[in-house]
């Protein structure tokens, strides 16, 4: 996972968390937002996305390999 991908995921996670904690999204959609935010944080932290692997996707640049 490339640096840009990680940054986008972390920013998205923060936005989803803000939406949830400011009650913009709630209920089932809020729970889904929390789960997605958690997945984004975890995959950014470990720099690996399990969905990329079976499809052979890599967002790393040549210098990051």
N, C-alpha and C positions, 0 to 999 in steps of 0.2 A: 504494500500500500504506500503510495507516494505522499509526500509532505502536503501537497495541496488537498488531496483526498482526506487526509486526517484533519486538516484545519476546517474544511467544509463540514465534516461530520461533527466536530466539536461545536462549531457555531450552530449547526442545526439542532444539536442536543440542547444547547443553552436556550435557544428560541422555543423549543418544545416544552422545556421545563418552565420557562417564564409564562408561556400560554396556560399551562396547567395550574401553576401556583397563583396566577392572577385571575383564575376562574373564567378565562376566555373559552377554554375547552373543559368539559367535565363529563362525568358519567363514563360510559363505555369508551367514548372517543378519548377522554382524558387518560384512562388506563392504557389504552393503546399508545398514546403519545408518550407516556412514561416508559413503557416497554421499549419503544423504538429509540427513545433518548438513551436508555440504558445500554441497548445494543450498540448504538453509535459510540458511546464512551468506551465501552469494552473493546470494540474492534479498533478504535483509534489507539487505545493504550497498548494493545498487543501487536499493532500494525499488520493485522491479518484479517481478511474478510472471507469467511467460509463460502460465501456465494460466488466469489471470484474464482476460486480454485477449480470447480468442475468445468467452468467455461473458458479457462485459460486466460482470464483477464488479469492484467497487471497495470497499475497506475504509477509504478515506479519509473523514474527516468533512467537513462543508461548509467548516469553517474551514481544513482542510489542502489543499484544492484549489487 
